[in-house]
Amino acid sequence: MTAKLTKIMKTEIYGEKRQRFPYILEDVCKKCGIKIEQNFHNGGYYLSEPIFNQPTIVHFYCDDCDLEWDIKVIPRISLEIIKE
C-alpha cells in the first residue's frame, strides 16, 4: 500500500502556526506492515507553520518496530466564486 489521503470534511483555517486539515493521512510501515494514520482534523496532528502551495514533510513513526519515515504533502487552500 502506498500513502493514502482521505478527505473527511471541508477545509477550515484555524490559525497561523498550527494548521489542521480535514484529512486523514495513512501509510504502511515498510518494516512490519502495520497501518499508521495521522488524523489532521481532530486526531491531534497538524502542520506547523505550513507554507501553502509549497511541499512540506509529514513525519511518520512506527511504535512497533521503531522505524521513521517522511511523506511529502502540499497544503492548499481553494477559493470559489459562488453565483447567487
N, C-alpha and C positions, 0 to 999 in steps of 0.2 A: 504494500500500500504506500502510495506517495502522500504527501501532505494534503489535507482536505480542509476547506474553509466553508463553513455553513452560516448563512445569514439568518438571524433569529428575529430581528425587528428593524425598524427604521433607525438610521444614524442620528445620534444626538450629541451635541457638543457639551461637555461637562466642565471644561476649564482649559487652561493653557498648559500646565505642567503634566498632569496625568490625564490621558485621553482614553476613554473607554469606547468600544465599538460594538455594534450589535452582531458580533460574530463569535463563533467557536472555531478555534484553530486546532486541528489534531494531526498527529503523526504517529508513526510506529517506531519504537526503539529498534535500531539496526542490529543491536546485540542480542536482546532477549525476545523481541517481537511484541511486547506489551503496547497497547494503545495508550497514548498520553494526549490529553486535551487541555487547552487553555481557553477558558470562557472569558472573553473580553467585555462582556456585558455586565454580568452580576456575579462572576466567579472569582473576583479578586485580581484578575490580570488586567493590565493596562499598558499602553505605550507611554514612556516617559519622554516628555517634550518632543513629540514627533514633528517632523517637517513634512507637511502634506505634499503629496505627489513626488516624493523622493523615497528611495529604498531605505528601509530600516531593518534591523535584525531582531528577531524574536528568539530568545534563548530557551532551549528545552533541556530538561534533566530527568533521567530515569532513576528513581529511588531504588529499584530492584537490582540494577547492575552497575550503578554509578557512572553511566555514560552521559556525556553532554554533547549537544549539537545545536546548530543555529539554522533558522529558516529566514530567508529574506521576504519581506512583505512591503507593499506600498500603501500607506494610508491615504485615502482620498475622501474628499467632500464633493458632493454634487450640488448643482443648482438647477432648478427647473422653472420655466415660465408656466404659470397657471392661468389658463383662459377662463374668464368668468362670463 
